Amino acid sequence: MSTATARRTGRIAGINGNLVTVEYDQTVRQNEVAFVRTGDVRLIAEVIRVRGRYADIQVFEDVSGMKVGDVVEFQGELLAVELGPGLLAQVFDGLQTPLPAIAEQHGFFLPRGARLPALPRTPTWEFTPQATIGERVVAGDRLGSVPEGIFSHAIMAPFSLPGPATVAHIAVPGAYTVTDLIAELDCDGTRIPVTMMQTWPVKRPIRAYAERLRPREQLVTKMRILDTFFPVAKGGTYCIPGPFGAGKTVLQQLTSRHADADVVIIAACGERAGEVVETLREFPQLVDPRTGRSLMERTVIICNTSSMPVAAREASVYTAVTIAEYYRQMGLDVLLLADSTSRWAQALREVSGRLEEIPGEEAFPAYLESVIASFYERAGIVRLNDDHLGSLTIGGTVSPAGGDFEEPVTQSTLKVVGAFHGLSRARSDARRYPAIDPLDSWSKYTSLVPADQLRNAQRILRQGHDVQEMMKVVEEEGTSMEDFLVYLKAEFLDAIYLQQDAFDPVDGASSAERQRLVFGVVTDILRAAMAFTDKTTARRFFQDLAQLAKDWNRTPLDDPSFERLQQQIQSMVTEVAPHA
């Protein structure tokens, strides 16, 4: 950093919570980083508005003790993250401070102004060069690789490369730190040094790829209600709105464990501290079905609890999505789970109120829709310069007050996502998990089962719900046998297919092949004509059939008893056919 840039300072003219007004003499850039000097502590902040000789900055840390007249140092750089080998299995705060390393130095309470490099500088990585001297490269092209866990971590030409460049120097194979020189690029006569580590502004999408494609391939989560009824595509977007305690966080953890993704990024944005601690304790203990080792080895966690300053919530979301884009540039399938975007929106509302901006609906800022859209639009599947494909799938939870899906954050999210997995308080209270409402939820992506089978099942669910509502008025005696059978079929579909036992190793993760087979059998049952002498007999039949189907769900696909149970189910249905 130049001396002139380092001397650009200002002084605090006003303080309103984490919003600080600074009077400055020289130039100031929108969104640049600043440090507020309070005593012997330097607090990091970001410029969010410039007006004349005054700049409004949001401070990402506790502002206790700050006073008018304190010096503010402008850095001339945008808020950025470090990208390179060593990110996986790490736990960061919203500003990419490594929390385990901070805890070793300062204990379990994060002190103000404490900063450590996100990537450790001392470990070495075995570098294998892939580019050759004289080769033409552009931003994002692979120069070499290092092993990181189960992946080959690509060392790429800087994303900030202004244009095509020539490889002037490439390091020989060997062990290097993230700050060692591993290549030099010649760009129009300018030598650009390249290390394994590079920085990138969090609010600027990484676009070092050849083409952005339309999401088509399904992201298999091994949860039947999602993969069959409300699928998500690789590179797609989805949201999970629901009331508190309906199972949003658990659903995301199950998705991270079983989804067909290479890297999982978890952004705990404004979550309760207890939930974050539970996540930090459980994830290292979770076994990755793909490797048999800890799931944490291919996971990055960004923590920002509700007790931290609200300004840091926004930083945590952008930090997470930037790291996710970085791994997508390597040709990997990345899944980003943001929990919860509602608390991010609440932080935007608080900052907007302090800026005295004209409020929108429910006092949220008028630009709430565009901010949420710009976040989800960073998802996508891309074709890289070497023709490999990489994808970033974003799933965000929404916590509407009182479970009201008409509130602004939910409605703004629904306008930009490709799938809506609405959680129901009634299903949660009835212990029907996952508590996704099959009548309110929807998806724009293609299911893994045939469309005609899916439409038939959705019709049965809707008609069964209508009959259930009617029975609340006329009771069972006033319901015809035909309607009663529709109701029983809908309850059977719910019990043995929509609901899933996450604690069972077989039923908790249903493969795409198994889902197609089971749903085909279930479809035959839903379409089958049945005859019963009375409603009690019909109810008892479906109870026995559901219990047998649940045993079938808990039987491995390659177990000899799997086919036997399937034949028993089909035989039971045949016995109640009218011609029987």
N, C-alpha and C positions, 0 to 999 in steps of 0.2 A: 504494500500500500504506500502511496506517495506521501511525502511529508505534508504537502498542501492539503491532501484529502484528510489526513489525520488531524490537521488543525481546525477543520470545520466544526465549530461549536455553536451552541446557543445556550440560553438560560431559561429556566422554567418560569412561566408567567402565570400559570394557573393549574390547579389540580382538581379533578373531578373523578374520584375513584381511581380506576386504572387508566383513565383518559387524562393525558397531560398536555397542556398547551405550552409550546416552546417559542420564544422569540429568537430569531436568528438573523445574521447579517449577510451570509453568503448563500449560495444556491443549495436547495434541498430537493431530493427526488422523492416522488411518490413511491411508497412501499420500501424505501431503503431502511436499513437497520441502524438503530441508534443505541447508545449506552447512556443511562442516567447515572451520574456519579453522586451517590448519597453516602457521605462519610468515606469509608474505605471500601465500599461495595459498588460494583458496576452492574446495573440492572438492564437487561436487554429489552428493547422496545422496537416498534415498527411504525413508520410514518404512514398514517392512513388518510390525512387530508392536509393540503397546503393552501393557505389563504394569506396573500400578501406577505407580510414579514412574519407571519405566525404559522406554525405547523402543529397539527394535532397528532400525538403519538399514543399508541396503546402499549402499555407496559405489561410484559408477560409474567411478571413476578409481583410479590407482595410489595406495596408501595409505602409501608409503614416507615415513618421517619423522613419521608421525602418532603421538601419544603420549596417555596418559591425562591428562585435565585440559584438553585442547584445547577451545575453545569451538565449539559447534554452534548455528547460527542457523536457526530454523524459519520457513518462509516463509508458511505458511497457505494455500498453493496446491498443487493436485495437479500431478503431472508432466504437462506439456502440450506441444503442438506449435503452431507458427504456421502458419496456413492462409491462403493468398491467392495472387495472381498472382506468378509468379517461381519456383515450385517445379519446373516441368518443366526437364529437362536439368541438374538439380542432382545433386551427390553429397554426401550427408550421412553423419555417423556415427550411432550409435544414439540420440544425444541431440539430433539435428537440428542439429549444428554443421556449417556448410558447409566441407567439407574443402579445396576449392581456395582459398577465401579465407584459411583458416588457413595453408595452405602459403605463400601470398604473404607473410604477415606473419612466420611463424616457421620456414619451411623445411619439409622433408618429414617431420619427426618431430613428432607432436602433443604439445605441452607440457601438463603438468597445469594444470587450472584455466583454460585458455584458452577463452573463450566469445565467440562472435560472433552477431549476429542471423541467424536462418535466412533471412529474407527481406531482401534489400538495401533500405535505406531511401531511397536517393537516386534510383534510376531512376523515371521517370514512366510512367504507363499512360493510354492514351486511353479515358476513361470515357464510356459512353453510357447515360444514365438510361432506365429502362423503367417504373419505378413513378411514380405521380403523387401530388401532395400531397392528403391526405385519404383515400388508398386504405388499406384494411384488409389487413394482412399478418400471417403467422405465421412461426415459425422455419423457415428454409430457403427462403422465398419470394424470388424474384429481384427485386432492386432496380435492377440495371443490369448492364452487362457491359464487359469490356475484351478486346482481342485478345491471345491468348497462343499463339504458334506458329500451328498450323493450326486452333486451337479458339477458340470464343468463351467466355472465362472468366467464369462467372456471379459477380456480387457479390451475396451473399445476406444476408437478415436473419439476425442472429446466431442460432446454434443454441441458445444459452442463453436466448433470449427466453422469459420465463415464460408468456406467453399472447398473444392477439391484440393487435395494436398498430396505430396509425394513423401514416401517413407525415406527419410535421410539416415536414420539409425534405428536399429532394433537390437534389444539386449539378447545375449546368448542364453540358453536354458540354464536355470539356476534358481536359487532362493533369494527373494527380494522382499523388502518391506513395502508398504503401500505408498511411501514417499520417495522410494528410489526411482531414478530415471530408468524407464524400460524402453522408451522410443523417443525419436525426434521427428517431427513432420515439417516439411518445407511447404509453406503456403504463400505463393507469390513472393518468394524471397525472404519471408519471415520464418524464422525457426521457432517452432512451438514444441516445448518439452512436454512429454506425456509420462505420467505415473499411473500406477494402478488405481489411484483414487482421483475422483473429480468431484466438483461441486456443481449444484444446479438449483436455480430458484424454485421454491416449492409451488408458487402460483403460476408458473409457466409450464404448460404441457411439453413433454419430450416428444418431438416429432421427427426423430432421426430414422425414418422408415420410408419405404418406397410407396406403399399404398395402404389405405385403410379399407377393410372389407366388411361386408354385411355378416353379422353373426348367424350361423346356420347350424353348426355342430352342437349337440346338446351337452351340457355340463351335467353328468350323472352324479347325483348326490347320494344315491342308494336309499332315499326316503321315498316311499311309494307315492304319497300324495303329491309330492313335488314333481318327481320324474314323469308320472303318468298324467296327472290332472293339470298341474301348473308348472311346466318345465322352465328351466333357465338355460340359455345358450352360452357357450363359451364366448366371452367378449360382450355379453349382454349385461343388463342391469335389472335389479329387482329390489323391492322394499318389503319390509315386514312390520307393518303398523299393528299395534295392539296395546291394550291396557297394561298397567304395571302388574307383574306377577303372572302373566299369561304364558310365559315360556319363550320370550324372544332370545334371550341370551343363551339358553340351553339349546335352542334350535340352531343358533349360529355355531355353537361349539360342535354339535353333531355334524353340521355341514362341513366345518373345517377338517374334521377327522376323516370323513368318508368321501368327500367330493373329489371328482377326477381333476385335481389341480396339482401343480408341481410345488408352488410356493403359496403360503397363506400369510396374509398381512392382517392383523387385528388392530383396529383403532378403537380403543376404549375412550370415547369422547364424552367427558363429563359424567361418567358412570359413578355410581355409589362406590365408595372405597372398599366396602365389603365384597362387592362383586368383582372388582379388579383384583383384590387379594386372592379370591377364590380361583380366578383365572390363572394367576401367576403360580399358584400352588398346584393346580390340577394339570396344566399343560405339560410340564416336564414329566408327569406320571403317565400321561396318555401314550398308549402304544400306537405307533403309526402302522396301519394295516399294510402299507406298501413295503416297509423296510423291516418291521419288527422292532425298531428302535424307538426312541422318544420322538413324539410328533414335533417337539420344540426344535428339532434339528433343521426343519424346513419352514419354520415360522418366525415372523418378526412381530413383536407386540409393541404398540405405541400406547402408553398409558397417560391419561389425563383425567384425574378424578374430579368429582364435583366440588371438592374442597380446594382445588387449585384455582388460580385466577381465571376468570371467564375468557380473557383474551387468548389464553393458551389453548382453548378448545379449538378455535379456528386453525391454529398452527398445527395441532395434532392431526386434523383431517388432511390438510395439504401435505404434511410430512409423510403420512402413510401412503397417499396416492402417488407421490413422487417416487418413493422406494418401489412401489408396485410397478410403475411404468419402467423403472430401471431394469427389473428382472424380466419384464415383457420383452425388452430390447434384446435379450439373450435367446429368444425363441421359446420361452417357457410359458406355461399356462398359470396365470396368477389369479388368486381369489382374494379380494379385499372385502373385509367385513367391518362396517362402521357401526358402532353401537354407542350412542344413539345420536342420529342427526337432529333430533328435536332439541337436545341440549346445546348443540352447536347453533341452531336457530335462535334459541333463547339468549345465547351469548351475543349474537348479531343484534337482537332486539335491545339488549342492555346497552351495547356500544352505540347503536343508532340513537337511542334516547338521550345519551350523554352528548352526542353530537348535535342534538336538537334538530334532527331531520324530520321531515313530514312523515308521520307514521302511516302504515297501511292497515290492513285488517288485523284486529287484535293487537295493535301496536307493533307488529312486526314491520321491519323496513319494507318500503315499497319495492325494493329490488330483490326481495327474498327469492322469488321464482328464478331470476337469472343466476343468482349465486348457486342455488341448488342444481340448476340445469348444467352450469359450467363444471360442477364437480362430477356429476354422473356422466357427462359427455367425455370425460377422460378415459372411460372404459372403452373397450373395442378390441377387435381382432385385426392385426396388422401383418402385412407381408414385408419382411425386412429386406435390406439391400441384397442379401445373399439368398433370397427366395424362401427362407424359412418363415414359418408362421409363429406369432406370439399373441397371446390373448390376455386381457385384463377384464375380469368379471367383478362388478361392484354390487354388493348387497348391503343395504343400509336399513337399520331398524328405526322406527318412528314411535315415539311414546306420546300419543295424543292424550290430553287431559280428559279423564273420564271415559276414555275409549271412543271419543268422538272423531270419526274419520272425516268429518266435514271441516275440521279446523285447517288453517292455512298451510302448515308444514306438510301435512298429509296430502292435501290437494295439490300443492306445488310439486310434490314428489311424484304423484300419480301421473302428472302430465309428461314426465320425461323417462320413466322407467318402462321396461318391457314386460314385467310380471309383478303382480300384486298378491302377496301372501298375507291376507288379513287374519289376525288372530282374534278368536272369539272368547269373551269372558265366560259365556254359557258353556262352551265346550271345555274350557279350562276347569271350571268348577265341577263339571261332570267327569273329569279325569279322562277326557278323550284327547290323547296326545298323539302326534302334534296337534295343537289346538287351532289349526288353520281352518277357517270357515269355508267349506266347499261350495257354498252358494254365493258368497260375496267375492271370493278371490277370482283372479283371472290371469291369463298369460297370452302374450302374442307369439310365443315361440312354439315350435312343432314338438308334439309329444312323441315318446318312443313306441306307443301303441297305435294301431290303426284308428283313423279318425272316426269311422262308423261305430267302433266299440266304445270310444270315449264319449261320443254324443249320446249313445244309449245309456251309459252309466250316469251321465249328468242329468239326463231326463228322469231316470229312476230316482235320483237324489232329490230333484225338485218336486216331483210328484209325491214322493214319500213325505217330504216336509209339509206339503199342502194337506195331505191326509192327516198327519200328526196334529196340525193346527185345527183341522176340522173335528178330530176326535176329542179335543179339549172342550168342545161345545156339545156335541151329540153323544160323546163317549163311544166306547167300543161297540155297544149294542146297536147303535144307530149307523154303523159303518157297514157297507156291503163287503162280502167276502173278497171281491175283486180289488177294492180299494185297500182292504186290510192286507192282502198279499203284497201289494205295491209297497206298503209301509214296512212290512217285514223284510222284503228284499232290500229296501234302502238301508234299514238298520243292519242287515247282514253285511252289505257292502261297506258300511262305515266301520263295523266292528272288526272285520278280518282284512280289510285292505287299507282304508284311510288311517286307521290307528296302527301304531307300531310300538313295540316294546324295545326301548333303547337299551335296556339292561340285558337283553338276550343277545348273545353273540351272533346268532343266525338271523333272527327277526330284526335286529337293530340295523342291519345293513343288507339291503336286498339288491342284488345285481340287476343290470338291465335285462339280461337273459331270463332271470327268474321272474322279473316283473311281467315280461311279455307272456310267459307261460301261465303264470298264476292269473293274470288278468283275462287271458283267453278262457280259462276254466270258469272264472267268476262271470264273465259275459254270458257264457252258455247257461249258467244258473239264472241270471237275470232275465234271459229271454225264454226260459223254459216255461211251458204251461203246467200248472199244478192243480191238483184237486184234493180237497180236504173235506171231511164231514162236518167239522166245526172249527171255530177260531182257536180253541184251546189246543187242539191237535196240531194246527198250523204253527202256533207259537212254539210248542214243544219241539216240533220238527226243526224249525230254524235255530232254536237254541242248541240242539244236538249237532246240527250241521255247522254252526259257528264254532263250537268247541272243537270239532274235528278239524276244521279249517285252521284254527289257531295252532293246533298241534302240528299241522302241515307246515305252517309258517315257521315253526321252530325247528324243522328238520332240514339238515343240509341237503343241497341239491343233488349231491353225488351219493347220498345215503340210500341203500336199497329200500328202506321204508318210505322214501319220498314218493316213489311211483305207486306203492301199495296204498298209501293214504289218499293219493289223487284218485285212484280207482274206487276206493270206498266212497269218496265224496260224490263222484259221478254216479255210482250205483244208487246211493240214497236218493238223488234227484230223479233218477229213472223210475224208482219205485213209486213216486207220488205223481207220475204223469197221468193224465186223464185216461189214456188207453190201458194203463196198468190195472 
